[in-house]
Structure formats: structure tokens, C-alpha cells
Amino acid sequence: QVQLVESGGGHVQPGGSLRLSCAATGFSLRSYAIGWFRQASGKERERVSCINSSNRVTSYEDSVKGRFTMSVDNAKNMIYLQMNNLRPDDTAVYYCAAENLALSCKVYRPHEYGNWGPGTQVTVSS
């Protein structure tokens, strides 16, 4: 059974950093596409970054490029999202998700991922 659990969220001032973690059980990260998503209050869930299952290439949305870094530790079955230079508009619940995807992870919308963690809240404010 695929399970994902996020941690590491919290409150941080603008310009600060947080590192989110996602513990994966029940499957091997090597064979799944993995994504980080976020959902701000009143907005749709959006992809932040993802890594392909085939070539392990990581992609980022324009709004986080240069500030966020996604990484995967296959030995520990952990996924990370290092977030630097955080801004108030990064405030959201952050989720990790996994799915067995055939194409580039950028192609797929959130609802096409079938395995989700419960999320962790990130609040950026002064």
C-alpha cells in the first residue's frame, strides 16, 4: 500500500527557508513519478515541482525556479523540498504525490496522481 507523509512545514518570515520532507512507504521511489504540489486557501492545487520516473529529470514551475530544490533519497525512500527565499505568496498546504506515469511528469495534472500525503502547512508572513 502506497503511503506518503509530509513534514517540515511551519511559519517563516519572508526571505526565510524551510525544508519539507515526505516519507514514502509501500513502493519504490525509483519506479514512480513524484511531485510536490501546493494549495493556497481558495485556490486550486498546483504543481510546484516533479521528477520523472524514467529519467529522473526534475522540473519546476516558474514561480519557484531558483528558489526551490526537489531531491529524492532512494535509499531512505524520502523526498525533500528545500525552499529558500520564501515569499508570502508561497503560503499554502504542501503535498507530495506519487504515481506511475508514462510521460513527463509535467504533462499530468494533480488529479492524475493517485497517491497523496495529508499535506503540511507552510505560512510565510512577517
C-alpha positions as CSV (number, residue, x, y, z in Angstrom):
1,Q,0.0,0.0,0.0
2,V,1.4,3.3,-1.1
3,Q,1.6,5.8,1.7
4,L,3.1,9.3,1.8
5,V,3.5,11.6,4.8
6,E,4.8,15.1,4.7
7,S,6.6,17.0,7.5
8,G,8.6,20.2,8.0
9,G,6.0,22.8,7.4
10,G,5.7,25.9,9.7
11,H,5.7,29.6,9.9
12,V,8.6,31.6,8.5
13,Q,9.3,35.2,7.7
14,P,9.7,36.4,4.1
15,G,13.1,35.6,2.8
16,G,13.4,32.6,5.1
17,S,13.8,28.9,4.4
18,L,12.1,25.6,5.1
19,R,12.8,22.1,4.2
20,L,9.9,19.8,3.6
21,S,10.2,16.0,3.8
22,C,8.0,13.3,2.5
23,A,8.3,9.7,3.8
24,A,7.2,7.1,1.3
25,T,6.3,3.6,2.1
26,G,4.8,0.7,0.2
27,F,6.6,1.3,-3.1
28,S,10.0,2.2,-4.5
29,L,10.6,5.8,-5.4
30,R,12.7,4.6,-8.4
31,S,9.6,3.4,-10.3
32,Y,7.2,6.3,-9.6
33,A,7.0,9.9,-10.7
34,I,7.0,12.1,-7.7
35,G,5.6,15.6,-7.3
36,W,5.3,18.4,-4.8
37,F,2.1,20.3,-5.0
38,R,0.6,23.2,-3.1
39,Q,-2.9,24.6,-2.5
40,A,-3.4,28.1,-1.1
41,S,-6.7,29.0,0.5
42,G,-9.4,29.5,-2.1
43,K,-7.2,28.4,-4.9
44,E,-6.7,25.3,-7.0
45,R,-4.0,22.8,-6.2
46,E,-0.9,23.5,-8.3
47,R,2.3,21.6,-9.1
48,V,5.5,23.1,-7.6
49,S,8.0,20.5,-8.9
50,C,8.1,16.9,-10.0
51,I,10.6,14.3,-11.0
52,N,10.1,11.8,-13.8
53,S,10.0,8.1,-13.1
54,S,12.0,7.3,-16.3
55,N,14.9,9.7,-16.5
56,R,14.7,11.2,-13.0
57,V,14.7,14.7,-14.5
58,T,13.3,17.3,-12.1
59,S,11.0,20.2,-13.3
60,Y,9.9,23.3,-11.5
61,E,7.2,25.8,-12.0
62,D,8.4,29.2,-13.0
63,S,7.2,30.8,-9.7
64,V,9.7,28.7,-7.7
65,K,12.6,28.2,-10.1
66,G,15.9,29.2,-8.5
67,R,14.3,29.2,-5.0
68,F,13.1,25.6,-4.5
69,T,15.0,22.4,-4.9
70,M,13.5,18.9,-5.0
71,S,15.5,15.9,-4.2
72,V,15.0,12.2,-3.7
73,D,16.9,9.8,-1.4
74,N,16.1,6.4,-2.8
75,A,17.9,4.5,0.0
76,K,15.7,6.1,2.6
77,N,12.6,6.4,0.4
78,M,12.4,10.1,1.2
79,I,11.5,13.1,-0.9
80,Y,12.6,16.6,0.0
81,L,11.7,20.1,-1.0
82,Q,14.2,22.8,0.0
83,M,12.5,26.2,-0.1
84,N,14.6,29.3,0.1
85,N,13.8,33.0,-0.2
86,L,10.2,32.3,0.7
87,R,7.5,34.8,-0.1
88,P,4.1,35.4,1.3
89,D,2.5,34.0,-1.9
90,D,4.2,30.7,-1.1
91,T,1.8,30.3,1.8
92,A,-0.2,27.1,1.2
93,V,-0.6,23.5,2.2
94,Y,2.1,21.5,0.6
95,Y,1.6,17.9,-0.6
96,C,3.8,15.2,-2.0
97,A,2.2,12.8,-4.5
98,A,3.3,9.7,-6.5
99,E,2.1,8.0,-9.5
100,N,3.2,5.5,-12.1
101,L,3.3,7.9,-15.1
102,A,4.4,7.0,-18.6
103,L,5.1,10.5,-19.8
104,S,6.9,13.5,-18.4
105,C,5.6,14.4,-15.0
106,K,5.0,18.0,-16.2
107,V,2.2,16.7,-18.5
108,Y,0.0,15.4,-15.7
109,R,-2.5,17.4,-13.7
110,P,-2.9,17.0,-9.9
111,H,-6.0,14.8,-10.3
112,E,-3.9,12.3,-12.3
113,Y,-1.8,11.5,-9.3
114,G,-3.4,8.8,-7.3
115,N,-1.3,8.7,-4.2
116,W,-1.2,11.7,-1.8
117,G,0.1,12.6,1.6
118,P,-2.1,14.6,4.0
119,G,-0.2,17.8,3.5
120,T,1.8,20.2,5.6
121,Q,1.1,23.9,6.2
122,V,3.6,26.5,5.2
123,T,2.9,30.1,6.2
124,V,5.1,32.9,5.1
125,S,4.5,36.2,6.9
126,S,6.1,38.9,9.0
